Amino acid sequence: LVGTESNRDAIGSRLMVACGGKQVYQHVDGGSGFGSMNSRTIHFGLGPYPAIDSLNVDWPSGRHQVWQNVPVDTRIEVVEGKTEFQVLEHFGQAKDPGRP
């Protein structure tokens, strides 16, 4: 996440992923404990679900945004206020039609 109206690191943002009738929540934390720093990358482990129905972000600025049909096995960048996300890296393995 990249904040524009909110702080650049999007600390305090709350995320919700809906997939397969379930909802999974995460939030961006600024760190805990003395001298610690948390990664700003948010990871959603979806198990057997092949697709994300929607990604909802509640930014610290009060803005609420929703993206539909977000690809799985992918690292994306979401910028506050932009309607499109950017795919940074795809982790899925392409299936070879000649192999089982």
C-alpha positions as CSV (number, residue, x, y, z in Angstrom):
1,L,0.0,0.0,0.0
2,V,1.1,3.5,-0.8
3,G,-0.7,6.4,0.9
4,T,-1.2,9.7,-0.8
5,E,-3.7,11.5,1.4
6,S,-2.8,9.2,4.3
7,N,0.8,8.6,5.5
8,R,3.0,7.2,2.7
9,D,3.5,3.9,4.5
10,A,-0.3,3.5,4.9
11,I,0.2,2.7,8.6
12,G,-3.2,2.2,10.2
13,S,-4.9,1.0,7.0
14,R,-7.3,-2.0,7.3
15,L,-7.7,-4.5,4.6
16,M,-10.3,-7.2,3.9
17,V,-10.2,-9.8,1.2
18,A,-13.4,-11.7,0.3
19,C,-13.0,-15.1,-1.4
20,G,-15.1,-18.2,-1.5
21,G,-17.7,-16.7,0.8
22,K,-15.1,-16.0,3.5
23,Q,-13.5,-12.7,4.7
24,V,-9.9,-12.4,5.8
25,Y,-8.7,-9.2,7.6
26,Q,-5.2,-7.6,8.0
27,H,-3.9,-4.2,9.0
28,V,-0.7,-2.2,8.5
29,D,1.1,-1.9,11.8
30,G,3.8,0.6,12.5
31,G,5.8,-1.8,14.6
32,S,5.8,-3.1,18.1
33,G,8.5,-3.3,20.8
34,F,11.8,-1.5,21.2
35,G,13.8,-1.0,18.0
36,S,11.5,-3.2,15.9
37,M,10.2,-2.6,12.4
38,N,7.4,-4.5,10.7
39,S,7.3,-5.2,6.9
40,R,4.9,-3.0,5.0
41,T,4.0,-6.0,2.8
42,I,0.6,-7.5,3.6
43,H,0.3,-11.2,2.9
44,F,-3.0,-13.0,2.6
45,G,-2.8,-16.8,2.8
46,L,-5.9,-18.0,0.9
47,G,-5.3,-21.8,0.9
48,P,-7.3,-23.5,-1.7
49,Y,-9.2,-20.5,-3.0
50,P,-8.3,-19.8,-6.7
51,A,-9.4,-16.2,-6.8
52,I,-10.0,-13.1,-4.7
53,D,-13.5,-11.7,-5.2
54,S,-12.7,-8.3,-3.7
55,L,-10.0,-6.4,-1.9
56,N,-11.3,-3.6,0.4
57,V,-8.9,-1.0,1.9
58,D,-9.9,1.5,4.6
59,W,-7.2,4.1,4.6
60,P,-6.3,6.3,7.6
61,S,-7.6,9.3,5.7
62,G,-11.1,7.8,5.8
63,R,-11.1,6.9,2.2
64,H,-12.6,3.4,1.4
65,Q,-11.6,1.6,-1.9
66,V,-12.6,-1.7,-3.4
67,W,-10.9,-3.7,-6.2
68,Q,-12.6,-6.7,-7.8
69,N,-11.1,-9.9,-9.3
70,V,-7.6,-9.4,-7.9
71,P,-5.2,-12.1,-9.1
72,V,-3.8,-14.7,-6.6
73,D,-0.2,-15.7,-6.2
74,T,0.7,-12.1,-7.1
75,R,2.3,-9.1,-5.4
76,I,0.5,-5.9,-6.2
77,E,0.9,-2.3,-5.4
78,V,-2.2,-0.3,-4.4
79,V,-1.9,3.5,-4.4
80,E,-4.5,5.5,-2.4
81,G,-6.9,7.2,-4.7
82,K,-6.0,5.2,-7.9
83,T,-8.6,3.0,-9.4
84,E,-6.2,0.4,-10.7
85,F,-3.5,-1.6,-8.9
86,Q,-0.2,-2.5,-10.4
87,V,1.1,-6.1,-10.6
88,L,4.7,-6.1,-9.3
89,E,5.4,-9.9,-9.3
90,H,3.6,-13.1,-10.2
91,F,4.5,-16.1,-8.1
92,G,2.2,-18.7,-9.8
93,Q,3.7,-21.4,-11.9
94,A,2.6,-21.6,-15.5
95,K,1.1,-25.0,-16.2
96,D,2.6,-26.9,-19.1
97,P,-0.3,-28.4,-21.1
98,G,1.9,-31.4,-21.9
99,R,2.4,-32.3,-18.3
100,P,-0.1,-33.6,-15.7
